[in-house]
Amino acid sequence: MVSALLVVGALVAVFVGYNIGGSSTGVAFGPAVGSRITGKSLAAVLFTVFALLGGWTVGRNVIDTMSSTIVAEEFTLAASVVLLFFTGVSLLISNLFGVPASTSMTAVGAIAGLGVANGTLNRDVMFGIVSAWIVAPLVAFWVGVLLGRYIYPHLDARVSFGRIEDGLVDVDRSGTFPRPRLREDATRRDVVGAAVVLIVACYNAFSAGASNTANAVAPLVGSGEIGVGVGTLLAVGAMGIGAFTIARRTLDTVGDGITDLPILAAILVSLIGASIITVLSNLGIPASLAVSMTSCIIGLGWGRASRSVTLVDAAETAIEGEGRPDVSAGALVPARTSEARDGSDAVDAADGPAQGPTVGDLAAGETPTEARSHGRADDAPAEPVPEIGTEDPEELAAADLFDRAATGRIVTMWLLTPTISAVGSYLVFAFVL
């Protein structure tokens, strides 16, 4: 007979998974939904399928780490409920402040609180996890810097994404069975671009399932009350419910954090962040996708802006100590073009270099004409990319990609939520249970 405590534990796990699905779906499928490549319902279906694939395969390693390795003891059912409770409460506090918290860091914090209170914390494992939390964002940042400095400008000159206002696929209902077909006005660039955006979105969903499944059910699995397979189904099922419900609102706004991010940059950031988290998940290390993606965004912007100086010039400036290269993460923010006196399009230096449409443009309901104006025709030649050291620093130094106050609040909450879960868990296990 199923105990009432197990039912409570399962409900708390569903609550955690529900919130994970609501936030992760928006991050994974925001660009795809915003550019009309897929609808919200299909995005929820694809997210659930690929999150299940990630949780069922790579995610098992993370479940094993969080359920039996961080602490050298078997979780009791009561302990599992307490751990999930503090994970959920900490996430709720973060949501009330409007800041996406690191679910992995919060869940690990709660388990670490138990280990410290009972003297069973595996310090070597915990050291490895914390080290990964430090190294992963640094790797994401520097990969972003290299991409922004050497690769992103060339890709941006050759690749463009715009809103497909009426969708890419039409349904032919003239026959006995409805048949999907490409719209007549769809170009080869539309098809390739849509495929890339959709594949990256599914990869992000896979990564979210791999890293976040354990956050919802690891304590219950560690208690021996449910198996890994059942736990994975429970967690992903709850994430799927979140994808079909609260994620619809997230997909409408697409998230303030990536509003000014060009779609091409969003794709690169997603690939890097998802790859880092997938590798760590395969090693059984729980880590935050949001932290890695944010670090990559900053690195990509700084790398893009650093093209105004060569490495030799930067080294000479550092040695001589006179001034500093004028670089800004705002180099990724798209610019408006103004008509120059000679009739050509000129970049407004105050707005930064010209870019393709942003995720925020698409989410805000940009008209088809405006969206298409950002793109390039299939047969249009690639725009020339200036050599490193020849671009105007004033054109690259646009408004900051992130509001400094908002960024500080996000970083504070990333540190605060796992602290709350760890301290709360410690106090309960040290003085109550």
C-alpha positions as MATLAB code, in Angstrom:
seq = 'MVSALLVVGALVAVFVGYNIGGSSTGVAFGPAVGSRITGKSLAAVLFTVFALLGGWTVGRNVIDTMSSTIVAEEFTLAASVVLLFFTGVSLLISNLFGVPASTSMTAVGAIAGLGVANGTLNRDVMFGIVSAWIVAPLVAFWVGVLLGRYIYPHLDARVSFGRIEDGLVDVDRSGTFPRPRLREDATRRDVVGAAVVLIVACYNAFSAGASNTANAVAPLVGSGEIGVGVGTLLAVGAMGIGAFTIARRTLDTVGDGITDLPILAAILVSLIGASIITVLSNLGIPASLAVSMTSCIIGLGWGRASRSVTLVDAAETAIEGEGRPDVSAGALVPARTSEARDGSDAVDAADGPAQGPTVGDLAAGETPTEARSHGRADDAPAEPVPEIGTEDPEELAAADLFDRAATGRIVTMWLLTPTISAVGSYLVFAFVL';
ca = [
       0.000    0.000    0.000;
       1.306    3.434   -0.958;
       2.030    5.551    2.102;
       0.675    9.071    2.488;
       4.235   10.374    2.864;
       5.205    8.897   -0.508;
       2.198   10.599   -2.100;
       3.287   13.899   -0.568;
       6.829   13.357   -1.846;
       5.558   12.588   -5.346;
       3.396   15.717   -5.346;
       6.318   17.900   -4.285;
       8.452   16.284   -7.012;
       5.725   17.051   -9.544;
       5.669   20.664   -8.342;
       9.423   20.980   -8.887;
       9.256   19.304  -12.297;
       6.273   21.460  -13.284;
       8.255   24.656  -12.677;
      11.284   23.262  -14.488;
       9.196   22.466  -17.561;
       7.595   25.895  -17.548;
      10.896   27.753  -17.590;
      12.980   25.364  -19.703;
      10.478   25.211  -22.562;
      10.647   28.965  -23.052;
      14.444   28.935  -23.120;
      14.622   25.984  -25.532;
      11.828   26.856  -27.971;
      11.565   30.654  -27.658;
      13.328   31.384  -30.981;
      11.411   28.608  -32.799;
       8.011   29.821  -31.601;
       8.889   33.499  -32.030;
       9.905   33.001  -35.668;
       6.729   30.970  -36.374;
       8.618   27.775  -37.146;
       6.472   25.873  -34.676;
       3.428   26.542  -32.545;
       3.270   26.419  -28.749;
       1.543   23.045  -28.617;
       4.048   21.378  -30.936;
       6.872   23.026  -28.977;
       5.482   21.465  -25.781;
       5.266   18.045  -27.441;
       8.818   18.225  -28.796;
      10.161   19.513  -25.492;
       8.553   16.645  -23.579;
       9.793   13.995  -26.030;
      13.393   15.180  -26.093;
      13.486   15.933  -22.369;
      12.387   12.335  -21.802;
      15.131   11.120  -24.137;
      17.739   13.161  -22.267;
      16.475   12.119  -18.840;
      16.199    8.433  -19.762;
      19.745    8.263  -21.159;
      22.283   10.796  -19.901;
      20.128   11.981  -17.005;
      20.445    8.626  -15.195;
      24.054    9.496  -14.358;
      22.980   12.723  -12.643;
      20.237   10.894  -10.731;
      22.836    8.394   -9.506;
      25.137   11.188   -8.291;
      22.435   13.128   -6.477;
      20.668   10.099   -5.010;
      23.601    8.105   -3.682;
      26.976    9.835   -4.083;
      26.809   13.339   -2.602;
      25.940   11.965    0.835;
      27.133    8.634    2.204;
      23.741    7.486    3.449;
      20.451    6.246    2.070;
      17.705    8.841    2.034;
      14.685    8.120    4.166;
      11.287    8.956    2.700;
      10.849   11.790    5.212;
      14.256   13.192    4.292;
      13.350   13.033    0.597;
      10.199   15.054    1.176;
      12.132   17.691    3.142;
      14.803   17.965    0.438;
      12.232   18.375   -2.321;
      10.301   20.858   -0.193;
      13.279   23.175    0.252;
      14.154   22.854   -3.442;
      10.627   23.867   -4.380;
      10.401   26.716   -1.856;
      13.736   28.161   -2.960;
      12.642   28.077   -6.597;
       9.362   29.714   -5.638;
      11.202   32.566   -3.906;
      13.326   33.074   -6.996;
      10.242   33.087   -9.234;
       8.582   35.691   -7.007;
      11.574   37.957   -7.677;
      11.229   37.240  -11.395;
      14.671   35.633  -11.624;
      15.291   32.169  -13.102;
      17.171   30.200  -10.456;
      19.600   27.349  -10.996;
      17.531   24.265  -10.222;
      20.602   22.036  -10.086;
      22.447   24.271   -7.636;
      19.336   24.583   -5.468;
      18.722   20.830   -5.336;
      22.367   20.055   -4.608;
      22.345   22.716   -1.884;
      19.480   20.987   -0.109;
      21.252   17.619   -0.255;
      24.507   19.189    0.952;
      22.642   20.645    3.938;
      21.554   17.141    4.884;
      25.096   15.824    4.526;
      26.602   18.549    6.682;
      23.966   18.118    9.392;
      24.496   14.349    9.580;
      28.229   14.379    8.929;
      27.792   12.233    5.812;
      28.726   14.747    3.091;
      31.118   13.278    0.517;
      33.549   16.171    0.336;
      35.414   14.871   -2.717;
      32.242   14.577   -4.767;
      30.994   17.958   -3.574;
      34.348   19.542   -4.423;
      34.115   18.108   -7.934;
      30.593   19.462   -8.403;
      31.465   22.952   -7.145;
      34.588   22.958   -9.316;
      32.421   22.162  -12.335;
      30.127   25.057  -11.392;
      33.160   27.355  -11.614;
      34.818   25.865  -14.685;
      31.697   25.456  -16.863;
      30.806   29.186  -16.975;
      34.461   30.064  -17.648;
      34.586   27.609  -20.546;
      31.291   28.977  -21.897;
      32.602   32.535  -21.603;
      35.856   31.910  -23.439;
      34.250   29.818  -26.149;
      31.843   32.719  -26.610;
      34.741   35.178  -26.808;
      36.457   33.133  -29.533;
      33.248   32.725  -31.496;
      32.377   36.406  -31.191;
      35.816   37.567  -32.280;
      36.609   35.144  -35.100;
      33.468   33.321  -36.280;
      30.231   35.142  -35.415;
      30.747   38.159  -37.755;
      31.326   35.849  -40.739;
      28.268   33.743  -39.921;
      26.171   36.873  -39.433;
      27.220   38.117  -42.871;
      26.036   34.895  -44.510;
      23.121   33.693  -42.380;
      19.860   35.483  -41.629;
      16.662   34.565  -39.820;
      13.295   36.269  -40.038;
       9.722   35.696  -38.956;
       7.740   33.298  -41.183;
       4.450   35.040  -40.458;
       2.060   32.362  -41.761;
       4.243   29.434  -40.805;
       6.602   27.357  -42.910;
       4.256   24.408  -43.442;
       0.711   24.454  -44.800;
      -1.831   21.638  -44.543;
      -3.498   20.444  -47.740;
      -6.998   19.255  -46.843;
      -8.242   18.701  -50.373;
      -7.647   14.943  -50.291;
      -8.920   12.158  -48.076;
      -6.189   12.721  -45.525;
      -4.601   16.069  -44.602;
      -1.112   16.398  -46.009;
       1.537   18.817  -44.739;
       3.472   20.718  -47.394;
       5.847   23.638  -47.606;
       4.294   26.985  -48.375;
       4.827   28.182  -51.918;
       6.655   31.331  -50.808;
       9.116   29.423  -48.598;
      12.701   29.856  -49.789;
      15.616   27.502  -49.390;
      17.054   29.852  -46.778;
      13.770   29.658  -44.846;
      13.835   25.863  -44.851;
      17.480   25.542  -43.809;
      17.170   28.252  -41.159;
      13.988   26.707  -39.740;
      15.608   23.272  -39.584;
      18.634   24.658  -37.710;
      16.500   26.551  -35.186;
      14.269   23.519  -34.567;
      17.181   21.080  -34.192;
      18.908   23.380  -31.698;
      15.640   23.735  -29.753;
      15.269   19.950  -29.517;
      18.907   19.649  -28.430;
      18.238   22.161  -25.671;
      15.235   20.121  -24.554;
      17.441   17.012  -24.461;
      19.982   18.864  -22.328;
      17.247   20.163  -20.004;
      15.965   16.630  -19.460;
      19.465   15.281  -18.886;
      20.365   17.849  -16.240;
      17.025   18.588  -14.563;
      15.317   15.216  -14.198;
      17.415   14.430  -11.128;
      16.481   17.717   -9.490;
      12.864   16.628   -9.189;
      13.199   12.957   -8.176;
      16.738   12.157   -7.008;
      15.810   12.139   -3.277;
      12.866    9.809   -3.889;
      15.060    7.484   -5.946;
      17.694    7.625   -3.197;
      15.110    6.539   -0.636;
      14.458    3.352   -2.615;
      10.722    4.081   -2.805;
      10.798    4.429   -6.601;
      13.221    3.274   -9.283;
      15.196    5.387  -11.720;
      12.834    4.598  -14.602;
       9.702    5.505  -12.670;
      11.398    8.613  -11.304;
      12.383    9.738  -14.793;
       8.835    9.283  -16.077;
       7.437   11.162  -13.078;
       9.837   14.081  -13.483;
       9.495   14.419  -17.259;
       5.732   13.977  -17.019;
       5.607   16.944  -14.632;
       7.929   18.922  -16.898;
       5.605   18.156  -19.798;
       2.610   19.505  -17.864;
       4.565   22.679  -17.256;
       5.446   22.854  -20.952;
       1.778   22.691  -21.958;
       0.582   25.204  -19.347;
       2.754   27.876  -17.719;
       5.342   27.681  -20.524;
       2.819   29.233  -22.917;
       3.214   32.531  -21.106;
       6.994   32.177  -21.124;
       6.894   31.525  -24.862;
       4.819   34.686  -25.348;
       7.440   36.903  -23.758;
      10.408   34.663  -24.730;
      12.215   35.908  -21.626;
      13.565   39.356  -20.891;
      17.110   37.993  -20.658;
      17.341   37.226  -24.395;
      15.030   39.935  -25.764;
      17.884   41.882  -27.403;
      19.772   38.791  -28.546;
      19.902   38.145  -32.309;
      18.517   34.760  -33.335;
      21.898   33.647  -34.735;
      23.549   34.511  -31.413;
      20.767   32.700  -29.535;
      21.406   29.570  -31.586;
      25.160   29.642  -30.926;
      24.645   30.292  -27.222;
      22.136   27.438  -27.006;
      24.501   25.026  -28.748;
      27.393   25.880  -26.461;
      25.357   25.860  -23.255;
      23.532   22.637  -24.091;
      26.783   20.908  -25.100;
      28.523   21.844  -21.858;
      25.594   20.662  -19.741;
      25.214   17.438  -21.732;
      28.902   16.609  -21.204;
      28.652   17.331  -17.468;
      25.429   15.322  -17.201;
      27.126   12.392  -18.897;
      29.781   12.621  -16.166;
      27.047   12.631  -13.548;
      27.595   16.266  -12.561;
      24.502   18.421  -11.986;
      25.035   21.907  -13.434;
      23.056   24.952  -14.514;
      22.195   25.541  -18.168;
      21.118   29.124  -17.431;
      24.475   30.050  -15.889;
      26.448   28.588  -18.797;
      24.247   30.295  -21.391;
      24.488   33.670  -19.666;
      28.283   33.386  -19.468;
      28.401   32.510  -23.155;
      26.214   35.502  -24.084;
      28.576   37.849  -22.251;
      31.618   36.213  -23.848;
      30.085   36.366  -27.322;
      29.373   40.070  -26.920;
      32.824   40.850  -25.613;
      34.449   38.827  -28.365;
      32.409   40.630  -31.003;
      33.315   44.027  -29.553;
      37.017   43.114  -29.253;
      37.355   43.075  -33.055;
      38.081   46.803  -32.890;
      41.627   46.008  -31.726;
      44.213   43.430  -32.712;
      45.864   41.185  -30.147;
      49.135   43.077  -30.650;
      47.463   46.419  -29.949;
      45.732   45.013  -26.890;
      49.012   43.595  -25.570;
      50.828   46.908  -26.114;
      48.045   48.773  -24.328;
      48.220   46.361  -21.395;
      52.013   46.654  -21.158;
      52.126   50.424  -21.461;
      49.125   50.844  -19.158;
      47.660   53.647  -21.259;
      43.939   53.371  -21.764;
      42.108   50.170  -22.516;
      40.376   48.655  -25.538;
      36.792   49.982  -25.768;
      34.738   46.812  -25.822;
      31.179   46.114  -24.745;
      28.866   43.122  -24.629;
      26.379   45.380  -26.372;
      28.100   44.660  -29.682;
      25.504   41.931  -30.190;
      22.584   44.352  -29.854;
      21.093   44.964  -33.312;
      21.248   48.407  -34.803;
      18.885   50.490  -36.855;
      20.246   51.691  -40.138;
      19.891   55.258  -41.255;
      20.137   56.617  -44.763;
      23.476   58.244  -45.373;
      23.834   61.378  -47.455;
      25.098   59.377  -50.381;
      21.971   57.192  -50.310;
      23.608   54.105  -48.787;
      22.603   52.456  -45.539;
      24.759   53.647  -42.669;
      24.983   52.158  -39.225;
      23.907   54.432  -36.404;
      26.968   54.355  -34.164;
      24.844   54.910  -31.092;
      22.905   51.734  -31.780;
      25.786   49.458  -32.700;
      26.501   47.332  -35.779;
      23.724   46.045  -38.004;
      22.427   42.602  -37.138;
      19.545   40.310  -37.940;
      16.211   40.323  -36.085;
      16.279   39.570  -32.382;
      14.280   37.073  -30.392;
      12.495   40.031  -28.841;
      11.570   41.476  -32.258;
       9.847   38.255  -33.187;
       8.133   37.846  -29.834;
       6.844   41.415  -29.972;
       4.858   40.710  -33.132;
       7.005   42.336  -35.781;
       5.248   42.664  -39.100;
       6.207   40.365  -42.015;
       7.702   43.287  -43.957;
       9.842   44.348  -41.004;
      10.995   40.806  -40.365;
      11.822   40.115  -43.984;
      13.742   43.371  -44.242;
      16.277   41.975  -41.791;
      16.978   38.950  -43.904;
      18.792   38.425  -47.188;
      17.594   36.762  -50.310;
      18.882   33.334  -51.224;
      21.007   34.709  -54.052;
      22.219   37.812  -52.208;
      26.009   38.018  -51.834;
      27.484   37.801  -48.352;
      28.259   41.116  -46.736;
      31.988   41.856  -46.415;
      33.363   41.428  -42.905;
      35.905   44.079  -41.827;
      39.305   42.848  -40.740;
      40.097   42.697  -37.029;
      41.470   46.041  -35.871;
      39.730   48.055  -38.611;
      36.237   48.367  -37.106;
      35.216   51.538  -35.325;
      35.092   51.011  -31.533;
      32.250   53.533  -31.283;
      30.123   51.450  -33.642;
      30.810   48.277  -31.679;
      30.308   49.859  -28.263;
      26.522   49.842  -28.196;
      24.277   49.965  -25.132;
      25.029   47.133  -22.764;
      23.341   43.859  -23.598;
      22.339   43.469  -19.970;
      21.002   45.963  -17.483;
      23.650   46.085  -14.773;
      21.142   46.207  -11.925;
      19.179   43.300  -13.364;
      22.365   41.305  -13.904;
      23.393   41.903  -10.310;
      19.981   40.741   -9.116;
      20.230   37.580  -11.201;
      23.694   36.690   -9.908;
      22.565   37.417   -6.345;
      19.588   35.079   -6.674;
      21.760   32.378   -8.253;
      23.852   32.446   -5.079;
      20.959   33.024   -2.703;
      18.595   30.216   -3.753;
      21.028   27.318   -3.168;
      22.080   29.010    0.065;
      18.472   29.139    1.253;
      17.898   25.476    0.395;
      21.176   24.409    2.020;
      20.659   26.393    5.238;
      17.010   25.397    5.539;
      17.838   21.752    4.973;
      20.685   21.873    7.494;
      18.528   23.433   10.214;
      15.768   20.855    9.804;
      18.091   17.836    9.817;
      20.309   19.193   12.573;
      17.605   20.227   15.015;
      14.317   18.591   13.978;
      14.859   15.242   12.240;
];
